[in-house]
Amino acid sequence: MNTPEPISIAPSAPCEAEFRRKLEQSIQGAITWVEAHDYRAYDPGDGCNSFLHALTFNRLLLERILQQAVYRAPFNVRPLLGIRPHTSTKGMGYMAWGYLKMFRATGAARYRERALHCLDWLIQNRSQSSKEFCWGNHFSFSTRAGKIPEGEPTIVWSGLIGLAFLEAAETLNAPHFLDVARSVCNWILALPREETSTGCCLSYVAFTQSSIHNSNMLGGALLARVGAKTGDDAMLRVAQEAMRYSCTRQKPDGAWFYGEEAKYHWIDNFHTGYNLDSLRRYMDATGDRSFEGQLRRGFAFFKEHFFEADGCPRYYHDQKYPVDIQCAAQAIDTLTFFSDLDPEALPLAQKVAAWTIEKMQDADGRFYYRDLGWIKVKTPMLHWGQGTMVKALSHLLSRPARGVSFPETERNEPISPLQKKRRLKYVLVTPARNEEAYLEKTIRSVVAQNRRPEKWIIVNDGSGDRTEEIIRRYAGQEPWIQLLSMPEHRDRQFAAKAHCFNAGYELLKDAAFDIIGNLDADISFGPDYFEFLLDKFSARPDLGVAGTPYVEDASRPKAHTYAHRFTQLEHVSGACQLFRRDCFEAIGGYKPIKGGGIDWIAVTTARSKGWQTRTFVERTCFHHRKLGTGTENPWLVRFRYGQKAYAMGGHPLFESLRGLFQMRQRPFVLGGVSFLAGYAWSAMKRAERPVSRELMDFHRAEQMARLRQTFCFLQRNNRQRESR
């Protein structure tokens, strides 16, 4: 193994002012060259555009030979073979991205106009194979994995261009560009997937399953960013599963193979950079920190194995040559992206950029393709060189040296961006009636939290057991716990819960807090439970209500309330609901309703007012009192649920299918029948509905949208099975 020499960063890092001047000159040189050539150049894989392609007879092996001969030629043979310069979709995407970063850095209107030019071109030159936005090559491309026909979209091209459109939506405040990114995500969601017990792998192409790590993670990153921005939980779920697939297959040293099949067992620079960028984009968008270990190991491997002492980027982890311009561009981009997490990243990015500008940029402004060690291949590429370098150097230009704002942790881990945000303060209210059997478990769980609440009001709702005694004891030990006693009453009404919570809230109205939680008195959870949920609120400013599923059977910890494919993660169960304060006040708090549904009404009203609501399945709480064991038998509970579904305005078609689905769950058949009977009984009686017409219409519209989404999901799965 050819191990690189240790990199000494600080002594040879370029002078900041002089370096920025050279950086600006380099960027302008590349932009001038690209614009002078009307955005036309070559591509590494365009060999089949030659007139010699006719001699391959469309045979994959012969096409690969032709393509590789052009790809690996030590000088530009394309003019001799009739291959003309052309415009690349991915090149236009990278140029748009670079222009946008220059516009952000300088405010110069010309960069905005050029970015719009590139984006408009991409809109006009989308792939015609789908109604959704997606992009591919303007030439056929043959690899060891097979042939990708001309115009066939790929997740790599489409994912990266989708990220450029998302950048445009944010930089230019242009919602129609977000619509384009959302359309790309719809195309990605329809791709084949390799489903495994440790996540799913999004296919590289639409016409067959092709499992590649960088393409999977690129697709997942776009899904995460758009899903978080639009509140699309389907996108977020698939993004998480895509990351889980690739992160569980990361090698122990932090590396990733290109793919898991033996023919893909190599480790290179720029695909590793794609993986790291994508994983961080996912984490930044979702607040999910469960993959921080993989991110840390991957970035440490990247720094250690892909750079020579002078800043020259290596192609493979164990081999320097060929020195490729794509490795240089992606290395600069990734190192700059991670510069707020690692104090070595920005100086190393500067060193790589300085080496590349000196060794790989021509006097006319264009960047060379490769250095083979004995000769430089100066073929001018568009996306592979000009576009990627313009974007990477513009990114570096926009990141000042003082970007590292905090040191490493004691474990030498990069600190999550979430930890830089202001720590949110939260308070809790817990209505409790005759909860002596389980209340202490709940109190001990809260006391053991990594981040305790500012205040916790536990409301004793006229209990006849030791509930008040338990509360008093802990309130005497913990000054942030406070007892509030309500008058005794006989019935166990749902409205009483709302009255108790609202009474507790009155004691907190003048307190300083960001999040208020409604916590049941019969659940328990791990010490990072609230810290996890608070991080979700920090990462998503539009998140109004959040919670987790609950588990009732300790022997089946994964059999939680949302553990089925048709689950509605937008609903947050009443066992623990956390509200952003502004959201809680906007919906007017909990509405006392005797028949129940106060939790559901609060969450649905929040969505109707534009807030995002979400159950995060990465954590669970344990519900000690099984559903319906308060006063009634399970069948009667299902009957009551049917009545509640009618009272809340549920659509007859949706609720009928819901009842049929519940027949598959315990108690088999009878549970679903009881639910349907409750709904039908209330409908025949024309029972009063305690919700407004507007909320009922909103609820039914959501239900029908879910049905359409479910049917599309089933149709897609059927098509995939038939295609196999």
N, C-alpha and C positions, 0 to 999 in steps of 0.2 A: 504494500500500500504506500502510495506517495503522499505522505502527510505534509500539509503546508507548514511553513515556519510560523512561530507565534507572531501575532500581529501587534505591533507597538503603535498605538493610535495617537496619543496626545502629542508627542514630540514633533511628528511630521504632519499634523493636521494643518491645512492651509490657513493663512491669515484671513480672518473673516471678511474684511472689506475687499481685499484683492480677490478672494475666492468668489464673492458675490458678483463682482464685475465680470470675471471670466465666465461665471455661470450664465449671466444675462447675455453675454456675447454668444455663448454656445447655443442657447435656446433660440436667439434671434437668427443665428446662422442656419440652424435646422429648419425653422419656420420659413425663412426666406427661400431656402432650397425647395421645400415641399410646395410652396405656393407658386414658385416660378415654374415648376413642373406640373402644375394643375392637379396636384394630389395623385399623380400617377407614378408608379415605380413597380418593382418586382416583388415577388413573394417566394419564400423558400420552397413552397410546395407546388409551384406553377408549371412544373416540367411537362405535364400532359397538355399544356396549351401549344406545344410544338407541333409542326407539321409531321414530325416523326410519330406522333401518336397513332396515326393510321396504321402503322406497322405493328402495333401492339395487338391489333384485332380485339381490343377491349378485354384482353386477358389480364387478370390481376397481377400475375408474376411479371409479365412483360411491362405492364404499366409501372410497377414498382421499380424495375430496373431503369426505365427511362427517367422516372421522377428522381431516383436517388443519384443517377449520373449527373443530372442538372443540379441537384441539391448540394452535392459534395464536390463539384468541380472547383479547382483552385483559382479559377478566374471566371469572369462572366461570359458564359457560352450562349446565353439566351438570344442575343441579336443574331447569332449564327444559325440558331434553330427556329427562327421565326416567332419567338416569344416576345410579345410587345409589353411595354409598361401598361399597367392598368390600375384602377382605383380599387382599394380593398375596403370591405365593410369594417373590418376590425381596425384597419388603419384610420379610417374616418372617425371611428369611435374614440380611439386614443387621441387623435388630434383635437377632437371636440373637448375631451377631458382636460387636455393640456391647456387649451385656450381658456377654459373655465377657471382653471387654477391661476393662470396669468391674470385674468380679469379680477379675480379675488385679490391677488397680490398687488395689482397696480391700479385697478379701477379704470383702465384704458378701454374706451368704447370699442376700439377696433377688435379687441379680443372677444368681446361679447358678440360682435357681428360675425366674426369668423366661426365661432362656436355654433351660432345659429345656422350658418351655412352648412356646416358638417352635419348637424342634427337633421336639418331639412332633407339633405341628401339621403341620410339613412332612412328617414320615413318613406321617401320615394323609392328606395331600393331595398325594401324588406323582402324576405322570402315569400314567394307566392304559394307555398305548400300548406299554409295555415292561415286561418282568419285572424290569428293573434300575431303580434309583432315578434319576429324572430329573424335571424340572419345566418347565412352560411358563406361559403367561398364562391367566387365567380369562376371556378374551375373545379374539375373533378380531382379528388385527392385519394391516393391509394397508399395504405399502410399495412403493417402486419395484422392489424385488426380487421382489415377489409377495405372496401371502397366506399367513399362518401361522394355521391354524385354532385355535379355542379348545381349550386343553388340550394342543396339540402342543408337545412339549419342545424347548427350544433349548439349544445348548451354552453360551450366555452365562448363562442362568438356572441351568442345571444345574452349570456349572463354578464359579460364584461360591457357590452354596449348598453344593456339595461342599467348597469351601475352608472354609466356616463349620463344617461337620461335622468337618473335619479339625482345625480350631482347638479344637472341643469335645472331640475325642478326646484332644488333648494337654493342654488346660487342666484337664479334669475327670478325666483318666486313665480314659477310658471306651472300651474297645476296640470296643464295638458301634457307636460312631459312626464309627470307622475302617472298619468293614465297610460302612457306608453310602457313605462316600467311595470305597471300592474298587468298589462296585457302580456308582456314577456313572462311574468310569473304564471299567468294562466296557461301559457304554452308549456312551461316547465312542469306544472302540476299534472299535465296530461301525458308526460313522457312515461315510458316504461320504467319500472323500478325493480331492483333486486331486493326482495324482502327477506330479511334475516332476523334472528332473535336479538341481534345487537345492532339494530338500525336498518335503514334502507339506503340503497345506492341509486341515485338518479342516473338515468342512462345518458351517455354522451350524445346519442342521436335518437330520433323518434322511431326509426324503422326497425330497430332491433335493440336488445339489451346489451349495452357496452359499459362495463363497470370500471371507471377510472377515478382515482381519488381527487385530482385537482378539478375535474369537471363537476363531480358531485358536490364538492365544497363550494365552488363558485356559484352553482345553482342554489345551494342552500343559503349562501350569504345574501344573494339578491332576495330570495323569499323572506329571509329574516328582516331585512331592512324595510322592504315594502310592507310585509305583514305587520311589523311594529308600527309603521307610519299610518296604515289604513285600518288597523285593528282586525286583520284577517287571520283568524286562528288556524284555519286550514294551512295557510302558508307557514305559520310559525311551527305547527306540529311537524310538517314535512321537513322544514329546515332543521329542527332539532334531531329528527331521525337520521337525516343525511350526515350531520356532524357526528352523531353517535357511531354511525357505520365507520367513518374514516378514523375517528379518534380511537376507537377500540382496536383498530388495525395498525395503529402507529407502532413502530418498532421500539423496543425498550430504550434505545439510545436517543430517541426523538425523531428519527427519520421516517419518511414514508416511501415505499415503493411507488412507482408510477401507477401500478395496479396490482391486484392480488394474484392474477394468473402468472405462471412461471415466465411467460414471454415478456412480461412487463416488469421484471425484477431489476430495475435500475433506479438510482437515486440521483436526481439532477438539481441544479441550482434554481432555475426559474419556476419549475413546477412546485418545488418546496416553498418558494415565495408565494405562489398562488394560494397554496394550502394555508399558510400562516395568515396572509391578509384576509382570506375568507373566514377563517376561524375567529379572528379578532372582530371582523365586521359583524359576525353573528353574535358574539358576546356583547359587543357594544350596543347592538340593536335590542337585544332581548333581556340583558341583565343576567343571563344564565351563566354562572361561574363554575359550573360543574366540569368544564373542560380546561380550566386554567392550568392544571398540571401538564396536559398535552401541549398547550400553547407555550408554556415555559420551557419544556424539554425540546420542543421543535425549534424554538428560536435560538436556544443555546447551541443545538446541533448546527443550525444554519450559520451562525457566526463562526463556529469553530472549524467548519469543514469546507466552506465555499470561497475562501479568500486567501490570496497570497499576501506576504508581508508588505508589499508595495501597494496593495489595494486592487490588484488584478483579480477579477472574478473567475473562479474555476467553473468548468461546465459540470463535472461530476464531483461527488464527495471525495473520491480517491484519485482524481485525474484532472489536470489543469486544462489540457487542450482537448478540443478546440476552444479558444476564447471566443465567446459568442456575444454579440451585441445585446441579444435578448437577456442573457444572464446579467449583463451589466445594468440594463435598464430595470429589470425586476429587482435586482439586489438594492439599487438606490431607492426604489419605491418602497420596498418592504422595510429597509432599515430606517427610512424617514418616517414611515407609518408607526414604527415601534419606538421612536426616539423619546416619547414621553414616558415610556416604561423602562427603558434601559439607558443609562448614561453613556454607554459605549456606542450606541446605535448611530447617533447623528455624526460624530467624528468619523466613524467607519463609512457612512454614506458619503460624506464629503471626500474621503480618501478615494473611494471607488469612482466617484464622479470626476475627480481631478485626473485620475489615471486614464479613464475612458476618454475624456476630452483631449488629453494629450496624445494618446496612443491610437484612438479609433475614430477621430473626427477629421474629415478632410478640410482643406482650406476653403472649399466652396460651401461648407456648412453641413454637408450630409455625413452620416455616420456609416462606417464600414460594416460589412456583414460579419466577418470572422477573421481571426488570426490563428493560423494553423501551426504557428511556431516557426515555420520556414518561409511562409508567404502570407501576406494579408489578402483576403478576398474582399475586394472593394465594391462588390455588387450593391447598388442602391436599392434597398427594400423600403416599402412604405410602413406597414404596421410593424414589421420585424426590424426595428432600428429607428426610423425617423419618428413614427407615432409614439412608440413606447418610450423613447428617450425624451421627447418633448414633454410628455406627461410626467415622467419621473423627475426630470430636472426642474420642471415647474413646481412640482410638489416639494422638492428640496429647497427651492428658492423661497417658498412661502413659509418654511419652518425655520425660525431663528435659532441660533445656538443655545439661547437660554430656555429652549423648550423643555428641558428636563427640570421638572419642578419638584421632584421628591426623590429621595435615595431608595436604594433597594432595601427589601426587608431583611431580617436576620437570616432567613432561609434562602436569600439570594433569588427571591421570586419577583417577577414584575408585578407591580401593584395594579389592581383592576382600576379602570377609569371610574368605576362606580365609587371607589373610595375617595376620589377627589371631590365628589359632590358634597354639598352641605348635608349633614346628618339630619334626617327627618325625625321629628319628635312625635311620639304616639301615646295615646291614652286608651284605656279599655273600660267597657261597662259590661257587667255580667249579671243578668237577672237570675236569681236562684230560688227555687221553691222545693223544699223537702229533698235536698241534694246531699245529705250527710254521707251517703254511700260513696260518692265520687268526687265531691267538691275538693277534697284535699289533693287529689291527683291533679286537678286543674291548677290549683294554687301552687303546688310544688313545681309544675311545669313552667309557670310564668316566673316564679322566683329564680329558676335555674337558667333563664334566658341569657344569651350573650348580650343582648340589648334589652334592658328592662323598660317598661313604660314609665312615662313621667308621673302618671296617676292611674289608679285602678279603682273604680267604684264598683263594689259588689253589692247588689241590691237584694236584700232578703225579702222575698215576696210572701210575707205572712206564713212562713214555714212552721210546721208543728213538730219538727224533729230538731236535731242538733246543728242545723245549718247556721243559725246566727252565732252560736257558740264558737264554731270553727272559724267563722269570719272574724269575730272579735279577737280570737287568739292570734291569728296571723296579722291582723291590723295593728296589734300591739307590738309585733316584732318588726314589721316593715312599714315605715312612715308613709310610703306611697300607696298603700292599700287603705281604702276607706269603706266603712260599712254604712249603708243606707237602708233603713227598715221601712217597709210598706205595711199598711193595715192587713190583718188576716182576712182571707176569704176562702170559700169552700171549693169553688170550681177551678179547674186547670184550663183556663182560656188562653188562646193565642193572643187575644187583645191585651191580656195582663202583661205579657212579655213586652209589648210595645210601650205600655204605660210605665213599666219599670225602667226600661231603657231610657225613655224620654226624661224620666225623673232624674236618673243618673247623669244624663247629658246636661241638665240644667245646672248641676254642680260644677260642670267643666266648661261652660260657655265662655267664661272669662279667662280661662287658662291658655297658655301659649302652646299650641300643638299643630301638627300638620295632618296627622292621620288619627282617626277614631275607630276603634274596633268593638264589634258586638261579639262577645265570646260566651259560648255555652258553658254551663257549670259541670258538665259531665264528659269532658274530653281531655286528652293529654297529648303531648307532642315533644319533639326534640329541642335541644337548647338553641338551635339556630333558626327556629321556626319563624319568629317575627323578623329577625335580621334578614332572612331570605325574602320575605314579602316586602319589607321596606326597601330592599334593593330593587325590587320590581317597580315600585312607585318612583324611585329615584331615576330609573332608566327610562320610564315612560311617563312624561308629564300629562298625557291625556288619559292615563289610567285612573278611573274613578273608584272602582270597587275591585278588590282582589281577595282571594282565599285559596284553599286547597281542598282536595277530596278528603273524605274520612273513611276509615276502615272500621268494621265491626267485628271481624273475626281475626283474632291475633295469629291464628295458624295459617291465614291466607293474607299476608300483608300487601300483596299486589292486587287483591280483589277489592279495590276501592270503588267508590260510587261513580267514578268516571272511566272505569276500565272496560269500555266497549267502543267499537269503532264509530257508532253513531252518537256518541256523547256530545253534549252541548257545553263546551268549555266557557261560553259567554256567561252562563249562569254560575253564581257563587252560592254555595249552600249556606244555610243559616247557622251551622255549627260554629263557624268563625268567619265573619265578614269584616274586612277592613275597608273603610271609606276615606278617600281624600276629603279633607274638611270642606273645601269649596263644593265638592260634589254632594256631600251629605246635606249641606245647607240649601243647595239648589233644589234638591228633591223634597225638601220639607221634612226630613227625618222619617221615622217609621210611622205608618198609619195604623191605629188600633182597629183591627178587624176580628170579630169574634170567631169567624170560621177559619181563620188562618190565611196564610199567603203573604204575611207582612214582609218576609225576607224577599220573596219573589217580586212583589210590587216595588220594593225599594231598588232592586237591581235592574229591573226592566225599565223603571222610570228613569234611572240614570242613563241607560242606553238611549232612551227616547230623547233625552236632552243633550245627546252628543258625546257623552262620556264613554270610554272603553271599560268593559268589565271582563274579568278573566279569572278562571280557576287554573292554577299552576300545579300540574300533576307531579312535579319533581319532589314535592314534599307531601306528606299526609299527616292527619291527626287521627287519634284513636277515639272512637265514640263508644264509651263504656255502656251507656244505656241504649240497647238496640232499638232501632226505629220501631215505634208503635208500642213499646212496652210500658209507656207511661201509665195508661189507664185502659187501653183497648187491645183486642186481639188483632193479629196481622191482617186478616181478611177485612175486618172493619176499617182498618187503617187504609187499605187499598181503596175501599169503597169511598172513604172520606177524600182520598186523593182524586178520585173521579169527580166527586162533587166540587172539589176545589178547582179542578181543571175547567169545569163549566163556569164556575163563578169568576175565574180570571179571564174568561172570554176565549178559551182555546178553540181553534178551528175544528169543526166536527170531523173532517177527514183526517187531520193530523192526530187528533186524540183517539180516533178509532184505530189507526195504525199503531199508535203508542200502546194501546191496550193489547193488541195482538202481539206486539214485541214483548210485553211483560209476561205473556203466557209462557215464555221460554225460561223465566226466572222463578226461583222459589218464592212462594209455593206454586209449583208448576200448574199451568192452565188456570187454576182457581184465582190466583192473584190478578191476572189480566182480566178475567171475567168480572171480578169484584170491582176493578177499576172502571170497566165499561158500564157496569150496572149503576155505579155512582154517578157517572156522567149522564147516562140516559135518564135516571130518576130525576136529577135536577132539571134536565131539559124538559121533561114532561110536566114538571111542576112549575116551569118558568121561574126558577129560583132567582132571587135578586142577585145582581152582580155589583160588587162594591168598587168596581173600577170604572174609570171614565171611558167614554166611547173612543176618544183619541188613543188612550193606552191600549184598549182592546184591538183597535185597527192596527196599531204598531206591532202588537204581539202576534196577530194573525199573519201579518206580512212577513215577519221573521220566520214563523213556522213554515209557511209555504216556500220561502226561500230555502230553508233547510231541506224540505222534501225534494225540491228540484236538485239541490246539490247532492243529496243521497242517491237519487235515481241516476244522475250523471256518473257518480262513483261506481254504482253497480254495473252500468252499461260499459264503462271503461274496463272494469275487471273482467266482464264477460268477453269483451273483444280481445283482451290480452290472453285469456285462457284459450279462446278459439284459434288465435294466431300461433299458439304453441303446438 
